[in-house]
Amino acid sequence: MCIYALTVSTMEPKNVKEAMTDPAWIESMQEELLQFKRMDVWVLVPIPDNILPLTLKWIFKNKHDEEQSVIRNKSRLVVRGYRQEEGLDFEESFA
């Protein structure tokens, strides 16, 4: 067992409450937020009165090597875009 393995959690949390009980997952979440700052893609803005903001959700996944050993804890902060309603929150959109 290598020293690095001691800083990785084998548990995969189902929600933020579970993740906040494990220092390895807290560190993973902090890395994700720092990456937003480094990439300059996160701007805090005031919410207008007539706008319902989209909510965020944390996704937690363990990354494995060829032997299926956990090598990294990956946290992603994603927007819940599926909560938008066409015509109300946006007009036509094409990907």
Secondary structure, 3 states (H helix, E strand, C coil): CCCHHHHCCCCCCCCHHHHCCCHHHHHHHHHHHHHHHHHCCCCCCCCCCCCCCCCEEEEEEEEECCCCCEEEEEEEEEECHHHCCECCCECCCCC
